[in-house]
Amino acid sequence: MALLPLAGIRVVDASVVVMGPYASQWLADFGAEVIKIEPPQGDSTRHTGPGTEDGMSAIFLGVNRSKKSVVNLTSSIPRGRRRCGN
């Protein structure tokens, strides 16, 4: 398997809706490890359009593919700030 150009790069994705997650999806496709952080209520696209499971709409799954994990944090509480590295 060929080494991807962004292999070894870690990206923290705090974007929501479509264009930010779409951009970080490209980074993941090129080998970056992308960790998506969402607010406690989740990304609004989780419930936009059709989906086979609640909170997993087709558009959400499409623009968040190739991401290593989805983390649900809030930076307004100390525990969330610590997990974000603040």
MODELLER restraints for C-alpha pairs under 7 A, 6 or more apart:
rsr = mdl.restraints
at = mdl.atoms
rsr.add(forms.Gaussian(group=physical.xy_distance, feature=features.Distance(at['CA:4:A'], at['CA:30:A']), mean=5.54, stdev=0.5))
rsr.add(forms.Gaussian(group=physical.xy_distance, feature=features.Distance(at['CA:4:A'], at['CA:31:A']), mean=5.08, stdev=0.5))
rsr.add(forms.Gaussian(group=physical.xy_distance, feature=features.Distance(at['CA:5:A'], at['CA:30:A']), mean=5.94, stdev=0.5))
rsr.add(forms.Gaussian(group=physical.xy_distance, feature=features.Distance(at['CA:5:A'], at['CA:31:A']), mean=6.40, stdev=0.5))
rsr.add(forms.Gaussian(group=physical.xy_distance, feature=features.Distance(at['CA:6:A'], at['CA:30:A']), mean=5.48, stdev=0.5))
rsr.add(forms.Gaussian(group=physical.xy_distance, feature=features.Distance(at['CA:6:A'], at['CA:31:A']), mean=4.67, stdev=0.5))
rsr.add(forms.Gaussian(group=physical.xy_distance, feature=features.Distance(at['CA:6:A'], at['CA:32:A']), mean=4.86, stdev=0.5))
rsr.add(forms.Gaussian(group=physical.xy_distance, feature=features.Distance(at['CA:7:A'], at['CA:31:A']), mean=4.40, stdev=0.5))
rsr.add(forms.Gaussian(group=physical.xy_distance, feature=features.Distance(at['CA:7:A'], at['CA:32:A']), mean=5.19, stdev=0.5))
rsr.add(forms.Gaussian(group=physical.xy_distance, feature=features.Distance(at['CA:8:A'], at['CA:32:A']), mean=6.33, stdev=0.5))
rsr.add(forms.Gaussian(group=physical.xy_distance, feature=features.Distance(at['CA:9:A'], at['CA:32:A']), mean=4.91, stdev=0.5))
rsr.add(forms.Gaussian(group=physical.xy_distance, feature=features.Distance(at['CA:9:A'], at['CA:33:A']), mean=6.15, stdev=0.5))
rsr.add(forms.Gaussian(group=physical.xy_distance, feature=features.Distance(at['CA:10:A'], at['CA:32:A']), mean=5.71, stdev=0.5))
rsr.add(forms.Gaussian(group=physical.xy_distance, feature=features.Distance(at['CA:10:A'], at['CA:33:A']), mean=4.70, stdev=0.5))
rsr.add(forms.Gaussian(group=physical.xy_distance, feature=features.Distance(at['CA:10:A'], at['CA:34:A']), mean=5.96, stdev=0.5))
rsr.add(forms.Gaussian(group=physical.xy_distance, feature=features.Distance(at['CA:11:A'], at['CA:32:A']), mean=6.71, stdev=0.5))
rsr.add(forms.Gaussian(group=physical.xy_distance, feature=features.Distance(at['CA:11:A'], at['CA:33:A']), mean=6.07, stdev=0.5))
rsr.add(forms.Gaussian(group=physical.xy_distance, feature=features.Distance(at['CA:11:A'], at['CA:34:A']), mean=4.74, stdev=0.5))
rsr.add(forms.Gaussian(group=physical.xy_distance, feature=features.Distance(at['CA:11:A'], at['CA:35:A']), mean=6.24, stdev=0.5))
rsr.add(forms.Gaussian(group=physical.xy_distance, feature=features.Distance(at['CA:12:A'], at['CA:34:A']), mean=5.92, stdev=0.5))
rsr.add(forms.Gaussian(group=physical.xy_distance, feature=features.Distance(at['CA:12:A'], at['CA:35:A']), mean=5.00, stdev=0.5))
rsr.add(forms.Gaussian(group=physical.xy_distance, feature=features.Distance(at['CA:12:A'], at['CA:36:A']), mean=6.07, stdev=0.5))
rsr.add(forms.Gaussian(group=physical.xy_distance, feature=features.Distance(at['CA:13:A'], at['CA:24:A']), mean=6.69, stdev=0.5))
rsr.add(forms.Gaussian(group=physical.xy_distance, feature=features.Distance(at['CA:13:A'], at['CA:34:A']), mean=6.59, stdev=0.5))
rsr.add(forms.Gaussian(group=physical.xy_distance, feature=features.Distance(at['CA:13:A'], at['CA:35:A']), mean=5.87, stdev=0.5))
rsr.add(forms.Gaussian(group=physical.xy_distance, feature=features.Distance(at['CA:13:A'], at['CA:36:A']), mean=4.58, stdev=0.5))
rsr.add(forms.Gaussian(group=physical.xy_distance, feature=features.Distance(at['CA:13:A'], at['CA:37:A']), mean=5.97, stdev=0.5))
rsr.add(forms.Gaussian(group=physical.xy_distance, feature=features.Distance(at['CA:14:A'], at['CA:36:A']), mean=6.06, stdev=0.5))
rsr.add(forms.Gaussian(group=physical.xy_distance, feature=features.Distance(at['CA:14:A'], at['CA:37:A']), mean=5.03, stdev=0.5))
rsr.add(forms.Gaussian(group=physical.xy_distance, feature=features.Distance(at['CA:14:A'], at['CA:38:A']), mean=6.35, stdev=0.5))
rsr.add(forms.Gaussian(group=physical.xy_distance, feature=features.Distance(at['CA:15:A'], at['CA:21:A']), mean=5.94, stdev=0.5))
rsr.add(forms.Gaussian(group=physical.xy_distance, feature=features.Distance(at['CA:16:A'], at['CA:43:A']), mean=5.61, stdev=0.5))
rsr.add(forms.Gaussian(group=physical.xy_distance, feature=features.Distance(at['CA:17:A'], at['CA:43:A']), mean=6.49, stdev=0.5))
rsr.add(forms.Gaussian(group=physical.xy_distance, feature=features.Distance(at['CA:17:A'], at['CA:44:A']), mean=6.11, stdev=0.5))
rsr.add(forms.Gaussian(group=physical.xy_distance, feature=features.Distance(at['CA:17:A'], at['CA:45:A']), mean=5.50, stdev=0.5))
rsr.add(forms.Gaussian(group=physical.xy_distance, feature=features.Distance(at['CA:18:A'], at['CA:63:A']), mean=6.74, stdev=0.5))
rsr.add(forms.Gaussian(group=physical.xy_distance, feature=features.Distance(at['CA:21:A'], at['CA:63:A']), mean=5.56, stdev=0.5))
rsr.add(forms.Gaussian(group=physical.xy_distance, feature=features.Distance(at['CA:21:A'], at['CA:64:A']), mean=6.09, stdev=0.5))
rsr.add(forms.Gaussian(group=physical.xy_distance, feature=features.Distance(at['CA:22:A'], at['CA:63:A']), mean=4.86, stdev=0.5))
rsr.add(forms.Gaussian(group=physical.xy_distance, feature=features.Distance(at['CA:25:A'], at['CA:63:A']), mean=6.09, stdev=0.5))
rsr.add(forms.Gaussian(group=physical.xy_distance, feature=features.Distance(at['CA:25:A'], at['CA:64:A']), mean=5.99, stdev=0.5))
rsr.add(forms.Gaussian(group=physical.xy_distance, feature=features.Distance(at['CA:25:A'], at['CA:65:A']), mean=6.42, stdev=0.5))
rsr.add(forms.Gaussian(group=physical.xy_distance, feature=features.Distance(at['CA:25:A'], at['CA:66:A']), mean=6.43, stdev=0.5))
rsr.add(forms.Gaussian(group=physical.xy_distance, feature=features.Distance(at['CA:25:A'], at['CA:67:A']), mean=6.92, stdev=0.5))
rsr.add(forms.Gaussian(group=physical.xy_distance, feature=features.Distance(at['CA:28:A'], at['CA:34:A']), mean=5.84, stdev=0.5))
rsr.add(forms.Gaussian(group=physical.xy_distance, feature=features.Distance(at['CA:28:A'], at['CA:66:A']), mean=5.62, stdev=0.5))
rsr.add(forms.Gaussian(group=physical.xy_distance, feature=features.Distance(at['CA:28:A'], at['CA:67:A']), mean=6.18, stdev=0.5))
rsr.add(forms.Gaussian(group=physical.xy_distance, feature=features.Distance(at['CA:29:A'], at['CA:66:A']), mean=6.34, stdev=0.5))
rsr.add(forms.Gaussian(group=physical.xy_distance, feature=features.Distance(at['CA:33:A'], at['CA:67:A']), mean=6.81, stdev=0.5))
rsr.add(forms.Gaussian(group=physical.xy_distance, feature=features.Distance(at['CA:33:A'], at['CA:68:A']), mean=6.31, stdev=0.5))
rsr.add(forms.Gaussian(group=physical.xy_distance, feature=features.Distance(at['CA:34:A'], at['CA:67:A']), mean=5.01, stdev=0.5))
rsr.add(forms.Gaussian(group=physical.xy_distance, feature=features.Distance(at['CA:34:A'], at['CA:68:A']), mean=5.82, stdev=0.5))
rsr.add(forms.Gaussian(group=physical.xy_distance, feature=features.Distance(at['CA:35:A'], at['CA:67:A']), mean=6.19, stdev=0.5))
rsr.add(forms.Gaussian(group=physical.xy_distance, feature=features.Distance(at['CA:35:A'], at['CA:68:A']), mean=5.84, stdev=0.5))
rsr.add(forms.Gaussian(group=physical.xy_distance, feature=features.Distance(at['CA:35:A'], at['CA:69:A']), mean=5.34, stdev=0.5))
rsr.add(forms.Gaussian(group=physical.xy_distance, feature=features.Distance(at['CA:35:A'], at['CA:70:A']), mean=6.24, stdev=0.5))
rsr.add(forms.Gaussian(group=physical.xy_distance, feature=features.Distance(at['CA:36:A'], at['CA:69:A']), mean=6.23, stdev=0.5))
rsr.add(forms.Gaussian(group=physical.xy_distance, feature=features.Distance(at['CA:36:A'], at['CA:70:A']), mean=4.77, stdev=0.5))
rsr.add(forms.Gaussian(group=physical.xy_distance, feature=features.Distance(at['CA:36:A'], at['CA:71:A']), mean=6.01, stdev=0.5))
rsr.add(forms.Gaussian(group=physical.xy_distance, feature=features.Distance(at['CA:37:A'], at['CA:70:A']), mean=5.99, stdev=0.5))
rsr.add(forms.Gaussian(group=physical.xy_distance, feature=features.Distance(at['CA:37:A'], at['CA:71:A']), mean=4.78, stdev=0.5))
rsr.add(forms.Gaussian(group=physical.xy_distance, feature=features.Distance(at['CA:37:A'], at['CA:72:A']), mean=5.79, stdev=0.5))
rsr.add(forms.Gaussian(group=physical.xy_distance, feature=features.Distance(at['CA:37:A'], at['CA:73:A']), mean=6.47, stdev=0.5))
rsr.add(forms.Gaussian(group=physical.xy_distance, feature=features.Distance(at['CA:38:A'], at['CA:71:A']), mean=6.16, stdev=0.5))
rsr.add(forms.Gaussian(group=physical.xy_distance, feature=features.Distance(at['CA:38:A'], at['CA:72:A']), mean=4.85, stdev=0.5))
rsr.add(forms.Gaussian(group=physical.xy_distance, feature=features.Distance(at['CA:38:A'], at['CA:73:A']), mean=6.07, stdev=0.5))
rsr.add(forms.Gaussian(group=physical.xy_distance, feature=features.Distance(at['CA:39:A'], at['CA:72:A']), mean=5.84, stdev=0.5))
rsr.add(forms.Gaussian(group=physical.xy_distance, feature=features.Distance(at['CA:39:A'], at['CA:73:A']), mean=5.61, stdev=0.5))
rsr.add(forms.Gaussian(group=physical.xy_distance, feature=features.Distance(at['CA:39:A'], at['CA:74:A']), mean=5.57, stdev=0.5))
rsr.add(forms.Gaussian(group=physical.xy_distance, feature=features.Distance(at['CA:40:A'], at['CA:72:A']), mean=5.58, stdev=0.5))
rsr.add(forms.Gaussian(group=physical.xy_distance, feature=features.Distance(at['CA:40:A'], at['CA:73:A']), mean=5.90, stdev=0.5))
rsr.add(forms.Gaussian(group=physical.xy_distance, feature=features.Distance(at['CA:40:A'], at['CA:74:A']), mean=6.16, stdev=0.5))
rsr.add(forms.Gaussian(group=physical.xy_distance, feature=features.Distance(at['CA:42:A'], at['CA:72:A']), mean=6.98, stdev=0.5))
rsr.add(forms.Gaussian(group=physical.xy_distance, feature=features.Distance(at['CA:45:A'], at['CA:59:A']), mean=6.72, stdev=0.5))
rsr.add(forms.Gaussian(group=physical.xy_distance, feature=features.Distance(at['CA:45:A'], at['CA:60:A']), mean=5.35, stdev=0.5))
rsr.add(forms.Gaussian(group=physical.xy_distance, feature=features.Distance(at['CA:46:A'], at['CA:55:A']), mean=4.54, stdev=0.5))
rsr.add(forms.Gaussian(group=physical.xy_distance, feature=features.Distance(at['CA:46:A'], at['CA:56:A']), mean=5.23, stdev=0.5))
rsr.add(forms.Gaussian(group=physical.xy_distance, feature=features.Distance(at['CA:46:A'], at['CA:57:A']), mean=5.27, stdev=0.5))
rsr.add(forms.Gaussian(group=physical.xy_distance, feature=features.Distance(at['CA:46:A'], at['CA:60:A']), mean=5.29, stdev=0.5))
rsr.add(forms.Gaussian(group=physical.xy_distance, feature=features.Distance(at['CA:47:A'], at['CA:55:A']), mean=5.33, stdev=0.5))
rsr.add(forms.Gaussian(group=physical.xy_distance, feature=features.Distance(at['CA:47:A'], at['CA:56:A']), mean=6.87, stdev=0.5))
rsr.add(forms.Gaussian(group=physical.xy_distance, feature=features.Distance(at['CA:47:A'], at['CA:57:A']), mean=5.73, stdev=0.5))
rsr.add(forms.Gaussian(group=physical.xy_distance, feature=features.Distance(at['CA:48:A'], at['CA:57:A']), mean=6.09, stdev=0.5))
rsr.add(forms.Gaussian(group=physical.xy_distance, feature=features.Distance(at['CA:49:A'], at['CA:57:A']), mean=5.99, stdev=0.5))
rsr.add(forms.Gaussian(group=physical.xy_distance, feature=features.Distance(at['CA:49:A'], at['CA:58:A']), mean=6.93, stdev=0.5))
rsr.add(forms.Gaussian(group=physical.xy_distance, feature=features.Distance(at['CA:50:A'], at['CA:57:A']), mean=5.41, stdev=0.5))
rsr.add(forms.Gaussian(group=physical.xy_distance, feature=features.Distance(at['CA:50:A'], at['CA:58:A']), mean=6.03, stdev=0.5))
rsr.add(forms.Gaussian(group=physical.xy_distance, feature=features.Distance(at['CA:51:A'], at['CA:57:A']), mean=3.96, stdev=0.5))
rsr.add(forms.Gaussian(group=physical.xy_distance, feature=features.Distance(at['CA:51:A'], at['CA:58:A']), mean=5.33, stdev=0.5))
rsr.add(forms.Gaussian(group=physical.xy_distance, feature=features.Distance(at['CA:73:A'], at['CA:80:A']), mean=5.45, stdev=0.5))
rsr.add(forms.Gaussian(group=physical.xy_distance, feature=features.Distance(at['CA:74:A'], at['CA:80:A']), mean=5.08, stdev=0.5))
rsr.add(forms.Gaussian(group=physical.xy_distance, feature=features.Distance(at['CA:75:A'], at['CA:81:A']), mean=4.73, stdev=0.5))
